[in-house]
Every structure is written in structure tokens, then in C-alpha cells.
Amino acid sequence: MDYMIGTDIGTTSTKSVLYDENGKVVEYSNIGYPMYHDVPEAAEEDPAEILNAVLQTIQKVTKSVDSKHILGISFSAAMHSLILLDESHEPISRVMTWADNRACVVLDQFKQEANFQNIYQETGTPIHPMNPLVKLYWLNHEHPAMMENACYIAGIKEYVIYKLTGEFKMDYSIANATGLFNLHTFNWNPESLKLAGVKSNQLPDLVDTDYVIDNINSDLVKELGLNSNTKIIMGASDGALSNLGVGADQVGVAAVTIGTSGAVRVMTTNPYLDPEGKLFCYYVAPHKWIVGGPVNNGGQILQWAREELLDHLPFEEINKLVDNTPAGAHGLIFNPYMSGERAPLWNSNAQSSLVGLTLSHTKADIARAVMEGIVINLNEVLNLTKKSLTANEIHATGGFAQSEVWCQILADVLGQSVTVPDSFESSCLAAAVIGWKALGKIESLDIIRKMVGTTKEFKPNAKNHEVYQKMIRLFEDVEQQMEPFYGRIAEFQSVLNGEGR
């Protein structure tokens, strides 16, 4: 029996899963690391801590099998990360994650200088502070000395793979999310590079998602429990792989994900660019693209509510409270924009609102309103995709899928059945399958649908769906009424926090 490791370098942790050739999980390891918020709007991580987590998780999952049968390690990673490197490819900055919002201060200036609609049409990446292109523009204007000292620029996956192999490569899928990649030419986009103030020779070489690297650092081979023939496969972005990993890899099938953040993604066979520039379009593999939108405010909002409002109740208890509370949370409307928002608003100043709160409301109502608000926001993103693309099936993935009550809320809000695969860590599984294909062990990525295994279906409750149809209209009305105040509130908070803007 041969094995493949799927390693997902996520926002809050790295996971490595050892799969056999049938897609069965043999070993699993997950190691977390902190996010640093040294100044308001910052969301950074330590590349050394992430690299250590990658090495430790791989080391752990290889212990139970003969190393000579481990054929490869294939990678998944969070999109939009950014690290500045010196001439030896060592970090001179922390990892700026997708959640880092500091570039919002130059966004208006960027839009004045750039033909941002043209940038979107060339790159498929909406213009937002999450975007490495905008982050680099901000660094050039706010921290020019750092940029002058930067010899190379990469994301976290490229840094990790360089430390493992000495090769400085970036796959098309990760590159497609940087705002620097032209999805028509499959090369770096000259207009983006000019705005970012970087040259193409500072960036990794571009390769496909099934690119194979032969040479793992010899000092690491034995330490990690590998063999000299174990290969490194580039893999793709976590979002792209998440769709593959839950079987949402066909036209008309959407994946709805809620992890730390969230997303809606629909698979297409060709690039699709939203006329309003509100949806991303990212490469997965030949003839496979994902179109959709990411939200900032997913499971981290429920985590915040648990810590600040719900007395640190275990999630099992929160699920019970929510399950015993009727749809609509007794009239509480929650707009979950606690970290600004990407899709559907694309407004980094967006603020959260809890509207309708009375003395009769309980913790259970608040917990349910939080779950409902997160889902209704994702429903807005799904409706954006449905303007031009079909989404006849909904597959759910991410940490929220472990909550049956939350999955039922999703089905009730959407008014569609929701399928939840039993298989977990969908990005790891999909990375492993790309690895198998890259090494010629399978002919097509379509085999993943057999590996996903059994599924559970959540059918919409017609009565609850009727409640949510009314709630959605209120949600949208509150959002629209609040939008003119987002910038003013952000300015006021900035002044109170001593930042100034």
C-alpha cells in the first residue's frame, strides 16, 4: 500500500493527513499557531511558527507506516498571504494574512491611481485590502524602507516549500488570488506589478498545481519520516481544493464553507468574470475554475460571541441552545461584519449590528442570531453567483459542518437541500488527490467523488424558510441603512484608539 500526505497550511493551524491510495485517512495531525494583532487592523503570523507546525504535523503522520511507501506531500494553503524575504529567502516580515486590513487606508488612493475594473478583468481578484497587490501598494507608500530591503516576495506556501526543497515556486491557483497574476496569459500581470512596485524576478516562478519537485532537503528526509524518493507536489489554494474535497467539482454544484472565515464557490469549466467585479475567479486545475466570494466573518464570530457573550459555553451546549430556539431568534437581526467585509459588500469599514434587542431576549437568541446572520450573509454571496451561474446542489464544508443545527439553518435559509460529506479536511484530501494524479497513479481528479464517502442531507423546513425570507429582507434593509455610517464609525473608532486617519 502506498500513501500520500495532504498538508493544509491554514489561517489558524496546519493540518497534515496521511491517506492510503483509496483515500482512507490513516493518520491525522493538527497544530495551531497564534495570530498577532500588534496594531489595530493588523493580522499577522510568524513564518517560523508556521514552518514548525508543518514539519511537526508531517513528522507525526508518518510514524505509523514504512517511509518507503510515502510517495509524496501535496500542499494546500490559505490565499492572499504575503511575506517579504531577503536575498537568502529568509523573512524580513511576518506573514500578512488575508485578514490584515491595514491597507484600507490607501484603498481610495489606489483606486484613483489604478484602472481597478481593468485590473479585476485581468486578474479575477476583487480590489480589497485582503489582496496582496493592495498590501504591496500600501507597503510602498507607508513602509518604503521594508520594500527597499525586500529581495523576494511570496506567500506562506512558497516559503514553506522553499525551506523544504530550495525551489522558489508558486502555483497558478495561489498566484491567481494575489492580484498580480493574469488569468488569461498565466503570467504575472504587468499593470499589477507596476502598481505593486515589484519586478517579476522578485516573485516565484509560476507552475501548475500538479508540479512535482524531486529534491527534498536531505537533512529533513529522515527527520520527517520520509524517503529519498518522496516528492513534493505544489497543490493549490485551500478554497479551490475545498470544492474538490467535498465533491463540488462539477458545473452547477456550489460549496458553502464556514471555517474561521467563509466562502461560496461554484465550479466552472472556463473563467467567469462578474460585470460588477464582486466575485473572484480562481484557477484550480485544467478546465476547473471556481467563481464566488469570500466573507471575513465566519466561525470566528461565533467564537467571539462564545467568549464575550456566552460565558465560554462548550459548542455542544451552544448547539443545544440554538436547537431549542425558534427560527428568527425572536426577532434579532445580526449583521456579522465584525472584521469589515469582503463579499458581498467589499467594504473594509463595514461594522456589525445586532438589531431588535429587548429585555426579553436570551443568550440562546443571541447565539441563534449569530449563526443565522453568518448564513444570511453567505446567502447574499450565493445570490450574486446565481445571477449568471447555476447552483443546483449545495455541498457544505468547514468546521461549521460538524454542527447539525447550523447545517439545518443553512438549508432553511437557502431553501435548498444541503449535502455534508462525512470526510473531513476536504482541502487535504483534494491536495492528496492532485498528488496522486501528478505522480501518474490516477487518471482523473474525478475519482475524488468516490473518496468523499457517505454524506448526510439536510432538507429545508418550509415553515422556517418562510420566516427567513422575511428575515432576509430585514437583514438587507439594516445593512443598507447602516452602510452610509460605516466610514464615519470607523473614523470615530480610529480617533478613540489614538490612530487618526
C-alpha positions as CSV (number, residue, x, y, z in Angstrom):
1,M,0.0,0.0,0.0
2,D,1.3,3.4,-1.0
3,Y,0.5,6.7,0.8
4,M,0.1,10.4,0.1
5,I,0.2,13.3,2.6
6,G,-2.2,16.2,2.2
7,T,-1.0,19.2,4.1
8,D,-3.1,22.3,4.5
9,I,-1.4,25.5,5.8
10,G,-4.4,27.3,7.2
11,T,-5.1,30.6,8.8
12,T,-5.1,29.3,12.4
13,S,-3.5,25.9,12.1
14,T,-1.7,23.5,9.8
15,K,-3.2,20.0,9.3
16,S,-1.5,17.0,7.7
17,V,-3.4,13.9,6.8
18,L,-1.9,10.6,5.6
19,Y,-4.1,8.9,3.1
20,D,-3.9,5.5,1.6
21,E,-4.4,5.0,-2.2
22,N,-8.2,4.6,-1.6
23,G,-8.5,8.0,0.1
24,K,-8.8,6.5,3.5
25,V,-7.4,8.5,6.4
26,V,-4.5,6.7,8.1
27,E,-3.1,9.4,10.4
28,Y,-4.1,13.0,11.2
29,S,-2.3,15.8,12.9
30,N,-3.3,19.4,13.6
31,I,-1.1,22.1,15.2
32,G,-2.3,25.7,15.8
33,Y,-0.4,29.0,16.0
34,P,-1.3,32.5,17.1
35,M,-2.4,35.5,15.1
36,Y,-0.7,38.7,16.0
37,H,-2.6,42.0,16.2
38,D,0.1,44.3,17.4
39,V,-1.6,47.3,16.0
40,P,-5.3,47.8,15.0
41,E,-6.2,46.2,11.7
42,A,-3.1,44.0,11.7
43,A,-3.5,40.2,11.3
44,E,0.0,38.6,11.1
45,E,1.6,35.3,11.8
46,D,5.1,34.1,12.4
47,P,6.5,32.2,9.4
48,A,8.8,30.2,11.7
49,E,5.9,29.1,13.8
50,I,4.0,28.0,10.7
51,L,7.0,26.2,9.3
52,N,7.5,24.4,12.6
53,A,3.8,23.3,12.5
54,V,4.2,22.0,9.0
55,L,7.2,19.9,9.9
56,Q,5.7,18.6,13.2
57,T,2.4,17.5,11.6
58,I,4.2,15.7,8.7
59,Q,6.5,14.1,11.2
60,K,3.6,12.9,13.3
61,V,1.5,11.3,10.5
62,T,4.5,9.4,9.0
63,K,5.3,7.4,12.2
64,S,2.8,4.5,11.6
65,V,3.9,3.5,8.1
66,D,7.0,2.4,6.3
67,S,8.6,5.5,4.9
68,K,9.5,3.8,1.6
69,H,5.7,3.8,0.8
70,I,5.2,7.5,1.3
71,L,5.1,8.8,-2.3
72,G,4.6,12.5,-1.8
73,I,3.4,15.5,0.1
74,S,0.9,17.7,-1.6
75,F,0.0,21.2,-0.3
76,S,-3.0,23.4,0.3
77,A,-2.7,26.9,1.7
78,A,-4.8,29.9,2.7
79,M,-5.0,32.5,0.0
80,H,-3.8,36.2,0.0
81,S,-0.8,35.8,2.4
82,L,2.3,37.9,1.9
83,I,5.9,37.7,3.2
84,L,8.9,39.9,2.4
85,L,12.1,37.9,2.0
86,D,15.8,38.9,2.0
87,E,18.4,37.7,-0.6
88,S,18.6,34.3,1.2
89,H,14.9,33.9,1.1
90,E,14.7,34.5,4.8
91,P,11.7,36.5,6.2
92,I,12.1,40.2,6.9
93,S,8.5,40.5,7.8
94,R,5.8,38.4,9.4
95,V,3.1,36.8,7.3
96,M,0.4,39.3,6.4
97,T,-2.8,37.2,6.2
98,W,-6.0,37.8,4.3
99,A,-7.4,39.3,7.5
100,D,-4.9,42.1,7.7
101,N,-6.8,45.2,6.9
102,R,-4.1,47.9,7.3
103,A,-4.1,48.6,3.5
104,C,-7.6,50.1,3.8
105,V,-6.0,53.5,4.4
106,V,-4.7,53.6,0.8
107,L,-7.6,51.9,-0.9
108,D,-9.2,55.2,-2.2
109,Q,-5.8,56.4,-3.4
110,F,-5.2,53.0,-5.1
111,K,-8.5,53.2,-6.9
112,Q,-7.7,56.7,-8.1
113,E,-4.3,55.6,-9.5
114,A,-5.4,52.3,-10.9
115,N,-7.9,51.2,-13.5
116,F,-9.3,48.8,-11.0
117,Q,-12.0,47.4,-13.2
118,N,-9.3,46.6,-15.8
119,I,-7.2,45.0,-13.0
120,Y,-10.2,42.8,-12.0
121,Q,-10.8,41.8,-15.6
122,E,-7.2,40.7,-16.0
123,T,-6.7,39.1,-12.6
124,G,-10.1,37.9,-11.4
125,T,-9.4,39.2,-7.9
126,P,-11.7,41.9,-6.5
127,I,-9.9,45.0,-5.2
128,H,-9.7,44.9,-1.4
129,P,-7.1,45.2,1.4
130,M,-7.0,41.4,1.6
131,N,-5.3,41.4,-1.8
132,P,-1.5,41.2,-1.9
133,L,-1.5,43.7,-4.7
134,V,-3.1,46.3,-2.4
135,K,-0.9,45.2,0.5
136,L,2.2,45.8,-1.6
137,Y,0.9,49.2,-2.7
138,W,0.3,50.1,1.0
139,L,3.8,48.9,2.0
140,N,5.4,51.0,-0.8
141,H,3.6,54.1,0.5
142,E,3.7,53.5,4.2
143,H,6.8,51.4,4.8
144,P,9.1,52.1,1.8
145,A,12.2,51.0,3.7
146,M,10.8,47.5,4.1
147,M,10.1,47.3,0.4
148,E,13.6,48.5,-0.4
149,N,15.1,45.7,1.7
150,A,12.9,43.0,0.1
151,C,14.6,40.9,-2.5
152,Y,11.8,38.4,-2.9
153,I,8.1,38.4,-2.3
154,A,6.0,35.3,-1.6
155,G,3.1,33.7,0.3
156,I,3.4,31.2,3.1
157,K,3.2,28.1,0.9
158,E,6.0,29.3,-1.3
159,Y,8.2,30.0,1.8
160,V,7.5,26.6,3.3
161,I,8.2,24.7,0.0
162,Y,11.4,26.7,-0.5
163,K,12.6,25.7,3.0
164,L,11.7,22.0,2.2
165,T,13.3,21.9,-1.3
166,G,15.2,25.1,-2.1
167,E,12.9,25.8,-5.1
168,F,11.0,29.1,-5.2
169,K,7.8,28.3,-7.0
170,M,4.1,29.4,-6.8
171,D,1.2,27.5,-8.3
172,Y,-1.3,29.2,-10.6
173,S,-4.1,28.8,-8.1
174,I,-2.4,30.7,-5.3
175,A,-1.0,33.2,-7.8
176,N,-4.5,33.8,-9.1
177,A,-5.5,35.2,-5.7
178,T,-2.7,37.7,-5.5
179,G,-4.0,40.3,-7.9
180,L,-0.6,40.1,-9.6
181,F,-1.5,37.2,-12.0
182,N,-3.1,37.5,-15.4
183,L,-5.6,34.6,-15.7
184,H,-5.6,35.0,-19.5
185,T,-1.9,34.7,-20.1
186,F,-0.9,32.6,-17.0
187,N,1.9,35.0,-16.2
188,W,2.5,38.0,-13.9
189,N,0.3,40.9,-14.9
190,P,2.5,44.0,-15.9
191,E,-0.1,46.6,-14.8
192,S,-0.4,44.9,-11.4
193,L,3.4,44.7,-11.0
194,K,3.8,48.4,-11.7
195,L,1.1,49.3,-9.1
196,A,2.7,47.0,-6.6
197,G,6.2,48.4,-7.2
198,V,7.7,45.0,-7.7
199,K,9.5,43.2,-10.6
200,S,8.7,39.7,-11.9
201,N,12.2,38.4,-10.8
202,Q,11.3,39.2,-7.2
203,L,8.3,36.7,-7.4
204,P,8.3,32.9,-7.5
205,D,8.4,31.0,-10.8
206,L,4.9,30.1,-11.9
207,V,3.9,26.4,-12.2
208,D,0.7,24.4,-12.5
209,T,-0.9,22.8,-9.4
210,D,0.4,19.3,-10.3
211,Y,4.0,20.5,-10.5
212,V,6.4,17.9,-8.9
213,I,9.6,18.8,-7.0
214,D,12.0,15.9,-6.6
215,N,14.6,17.2,-4.2
216,I,13.5,17.4,-0.5
217,N,16.3,18.8,1.7
218,S,18.3,15.7,2.7
219,D,18.5,16.8,6.3
220,L,14.7,16.7,6.5
221,V,14.0,13.4,4.8
222,K,14.9,11.2,7.8
223,E,13.7,13.7,10.4
224,L,10.2,13.8,8.8
225,G,10.0,10.0,8.3
226,L,10.1,10.2,4.5
227,N,12.3,8.5,1.9
228,S,14.7,9.9,-0.7
229,N,12.1,9.4,-3.4
230,T,9.3,11.2,-1.7
231,K,8.1,14.0,-3.9
232,I,6.7,17.5,-3.1
233,I,3.6,18.4,-5.2
234,M,2.7,22.1,-5.3
235,G,-1.1,21.6,-4.8
236,A,-3.4,24.7,-4.8
237,S,-5.3,27.2,-2.7
238,D,-7.5,26.0,0.2
239,G,-10.6,27.5,-1.4
240,A,-10.0,25.7,-4.7
241,L,-9.2,22.4,-3.0
242,S,-12.2,22.7,-0.7
243,N,-14.6,22.4,-3.6
244,L,-12.8,19.4,-4.9
245,G,-12.7,17.8,-1.5
246,V,-16.4,17.8,-0.9
247,G,-17.3,16.7,-4.5
248,A,-18.4,20.1,-5.6
249,D,-16.3,19.8,-8.7
250,Q,-19.0,19.8,-11.4
251,V,-20.8,22.7,-13.1
252,G,-23.8,23.7,-11.1
253,V,-22.6,22.5,-7.7
254,A,-21.7,25.1,-5.1
255,A,-19.7,24.6,-1.9
256,V,-20.6,26.7,1.1
257,T,-17.8,26.9,3.6
258,I,-17.7,28.3,7.1
259,G,-14.4,28.0,8.9
260,T,-12.6,30.9,10.5
261,S,-14.0,33.0,7.6
262,G,-16.4,31.7,5.0
263,A,-17.0,31.4,1.3
264,V,-19.3,30.4,-1.5
265,R,-17.7,28.8,-4.5
266,V,-19.2,27.4,-7.8
267,M,-17.2,25.3,-10.2
268,T,-17.0,26.3,-13.9
269,T,-15.0,24.9,-16.8
270,N,-13.9,28.4,-18.0
271,P,-13.1,31.7,-16.3
272,Y,-16.1,33.8,-15.5
273,L,-15.7,37.5,-14.6
274,D,-18.5,39.3,-12.8
275,P,-19.5,42.6,-14.6
276,E,-19.6,44.3,-11.2
277,G,-16.2,42.9,-10.0
278,K,-17.8,41.4,-6.9
279,L,-16.9,37.8,-7.4
280,F,-13.5,36.2,-7.6
281,C,-12.5,33.8,-10.4
282,Y,-9.6,31.5,-9.4
283,Y,-7.9,28.6,-11.2
284,V,-8.0,25.1,-9.8
285,A,-6.7,22.7,-12.5
286,P,-7.1,22.5,-16.3
287,H,-10.8,23.2,-17.1
288,K,-11.7,23.7,-13.5
289,W,-12.2,27.2,-12.1
290,I,-14.0,28.4,-9.0
291,V,-16.2,31.5,-9.0
292,G,-17.6,33.0,-5.8
293,G,-17.0,35.3,-2.9
294,P,-15.2,35.1,0.4
295,V,-16.6,36.5,3.7
296,N,-14.4,37.7,6.6
297,N,-17.0,36.8,9.2
298,G,-17.4,33.1,9.7
299,G,-16.8,30.9,12.7
300,Q,-14.5,33.5,14.3
301,I,-17.7,35.5,15.0
302,L,-19.3,32.6,16.9
303,Q,-16.1,32.1,18.7
304,W,-16.1,35.8,19.7
305,A,-19.7,35.5,20.9
306,R,-18.9,32.4,22.9
307,E,-16.0,34.2,24.7
308,E,-17.6,37.6,25.2
309,L,-21.4,36.9,25.5
310,L,-22.0,33.2,26.1
311,D,-19.8,32.6,29.2
312,H,-17.4,30.3,27.3
313,L,-20.1,27.6,26.9
314,P,-18.9,24.5,25.1
315,F,-20.0,24.5,21.5
316,E,-22.1,21.4,22.2
317,E,-24.1,23.4,24.7
318,I,-24.4,26.3,22.3
319,N,-25.8,24.0,19.6
320,K,-28.4,22.7,22.1
321,L,-29.4,26.3,23.0
322,V,-29.8,27.2,19.3
323,D,-31.7,24.0,18.5
324,N,-34.3,24.8,21.2
325,T,-34.7,28.4,19.9
326,P,-37.1,29.0,17.0
327,A,-36.0,30.3,13.6
328,G,-35.7,34.0,13.6
329,A,-34.2,34.2,17.1
330,H,-37.3,36.0,18.4
331,G,-36.7,38.9,16.1
332,L,-33.0,39.5,16.5
333,I,-31.2,40.7,13.3
334,F,-27.5,40.3,13.3
335,N,-25.2,41.7,10.5
336,P,-22.0,39.9,11.2
337,Y,-19.5,42.5,9.9
338,M,-17.1,42.5,12.8
339,S,-13.9,42.3,10.7
340,G,-15.0,44.6,7.9
341,E,-16.3,42.6,4.9
342,R,-15.3,41.2,1.6
343,A,-18.2,39.7,-0.4
344,P,-20.9,40.8,-0.7
345,L,-20.1,44.4,0.4
346,W,-16.4,44.7,-0.3
347,N,-16.2,47.4,2.3
348,S,-13.3,47.2,4.8
349,N,-15.1,49.7,7.1
350,A,-18.2,47.6,7.5
351,Q,-19.5,47.3,11.1
352,S,-21.6,44.7,12.8
353,S,-25.1,45.4,14.1
354,L,-27.4,43.5,16.5
355,V,-30.8,45.0,15.9
356,G,-34.0,44.4,17.7
357,L,-32.5,43.5,21.1
358,T,-35.0,43.7,24.0
359,L,-35.1,42.7,27.7
360,S,-36.8,39.5,26.8
361,H,-34.0,38.2,24.6
362,T,-31.7,35.5,25.9
363,K,-28.3,34.1,25.3
364,A,-29.9,31.4,23.2
365,D,-31.5,34.1,21.0
366,I,-28.1,35.8,20.6
367,A,-26.4,32.6,19.7
368,R,-29.0,31.7,17.1
369,A,-29.0,35.2,15.7
370,V,-25.2,35.0,15.2
371,M,-25.5,31.7,13.3
372,E,-28.4,33.0,11.2
373,G,-26.6,36.2,10.4
374,I,-23.5,34.5,9.2
375,V,-25.5,32.2,6.9
376,I,-27.8,35.0,5.6
377,N,-24.6,36.9,4.6
378,L,-23.4,33.9,2.7
379,N,-26.8,33.6,1.1
380,E,-26.3,37.1,-0.3
381,V,-23.0,35.9,-1.9
382,L,-24.7,32.8,-3.3
383,N,-27.4,35.0,-4.9
384,L,-24.7,37.1,-6.6
385,T,-23.3,33.9,-8.3
386,K,-26.8,32.8,-9.2
387,K,-27.3,35.9,-11.4
388,S,-25.1,34.3,-14.1
389,L,-24.2,30.8,-12.8
390,T,-26.3,27.8,-11.7
391,A,-26.1,26.3,-8.2
392,N,-28.5,23.4,-8.2
393,E,-26.6,21.5,-5.5
394,I,-25.2,22.8,-2.3
395,H,-22.3,21.0,-0.5
396,A,-21.2,22.2,2.9
397,T,-17.7,22.1,4.4
398,G,-15.7,23.7,7.1
399,G,-15.8,23.5,10.9
400,F,-19.5,24.6,11.0
401,A,-20.5,21.3,9.2
402,Q,-19.9,19.5,12.5
403,S,-22.9,21.4,13.9
404,E,-26.2,19.8,12.6
405,V,-28.3,22.7,13.8
406,W,-26.1,25.2,11.8
407,C,-26.3,23.0,8.7
408,Q,-30.1,22.9,9.1
409,I,-30.2,26.7,9.4
410,L,-28.2,26.9,6.1
411,A,-30.7,24.6,4.4
412,D,-33.6,26.6,5.8
413,V,-32.2,30.0,4.8
414,L,-31.3,28.8,1.2
415,G,-34.5,26.8,0.7
416,Q,-32.3,24.1,-0.8
417,S,-31.1,20.7,0.4
418,V,-27.5,20.8,1.8
419,T,-25.2,17.8,1.4
420,V,-22.5,17.3,4.1
421,P,-19.8,14.7,3.3
422,D,-18.5,12.5,6.2
423,S,-15.0,13.1,5.0
424,F,-13.2,15.8,6.9
425,E,-10.4,18.2,5.9
426,S,-11.6,18.5,2.4
427,S,-8.6,20.6,1.3
428,C,-6.1,17.9,2.5
429,L,-8.0,15.2,0.6
430,A,-8.1,17.2,-2.6
431,A,-4.4,18.1,-2.3
432,A,-3.6,14.4,-1.9
433,V,-5.7,13.5,-5.0
434,I,-3.8,16.2,-7.0
435,G,-0.7,14.5,-5.7
436,W,-1.8,11.1,-6.9
437,K,-2.6,12.4,-10.3
438,A,0.7,14.4,-10.5
439,L,2.6,11.1,-9.9
440,G,0.5,9.2,-12.5
441,K,-1.3,7.0,-10.0
442,I,-4.8,8.1,-11.2
443,E,-6.0,9.3,-14.5
444,S,-8.5,12.0,-13.4
445,L,-9.4,14.2,-10.4
446,D,-13.0,12.9,-10.7
447,I,-12.0,9.9,-8.6
448,I,-12.4,12.2,-5.6
449,R,-16.1,11.8,-5.6
450,K,-15.7,8.1,-4.8
451,M,-13.3,9.0,-1.9
452,V,-15.6,11.6,-0.3
453,G,-17.6,8.7,1.0
454,T,-21.0,8.8,2.7
455,T,-22.9,12.1,3.0
456,K,-25.7,13.5,5.1
457,E,-28.5,15.5,3.6
458,F,-30.3,18.4,5.4
459,K,-33.6,19.3,3.8
460,P,-35.2,22.7,4.2
461,N,-38.0,23.2,6.6
462,A,-40.7,25.1,4.7
463,K,-42.0,27.0,7.7
464,N,-38.5,28.1,8.7
465,H,-37.7,29.1,5.2
466,E,-40.8,31.4,5.2
467,V,-39.5,33.0,8.4
468,Y,-36.1,33.5,6.9
469,Q,-37.5,35.1,3.7
470,K,-38.9,37.9,5.9
471,M,-35.7,38.0,8.0
472,I,-33.5,38.3,4.9
473,R,-35.4,41.4,3.8
474,L,-34.9,43.0,7.2
475,F,-31.2,42.0,7.2
476,E,-30.7,43.7,3.8
477,D,-32.6,46.8,4.9
478,V,-30.5,47.1,8.1
479,E,-27.3,46.6,6.0
480,Q,-28.3,49.3,3.5
481,Q,-29.4,51.8,6.2
482,M,-26.1,51.3,8.1
483,E,-23.8,51.4,5.1
484,P,-23.5,55.2,5.0
485,F,-22.3,55.2,8.6
486,Y,-19.6,52.5,8.3
487,G,-16.9,55.0,7.3
488,R,-17.9,57.5,10.0
489,I,-17.9,54.9,12.7
490,A,-14.6,53.5,11.6
491,E,-13.1,57.1,11.7
492,F,-14.6,57.6,15.2
493,Q,-13.1,54.3,16.4
494,S,-9.8,55.2,14.9
495,V,-9.7,58.5,16.8
496,L,-10.7,56.9,20.1
497,N,-8.0,54.3,19.6
498,G,-5.4,57.0,19.1
499,E,-4.6,56.1,15.5
500,G,-6.0,59.0,13.5
501,R,-6.6,58.6,9.8
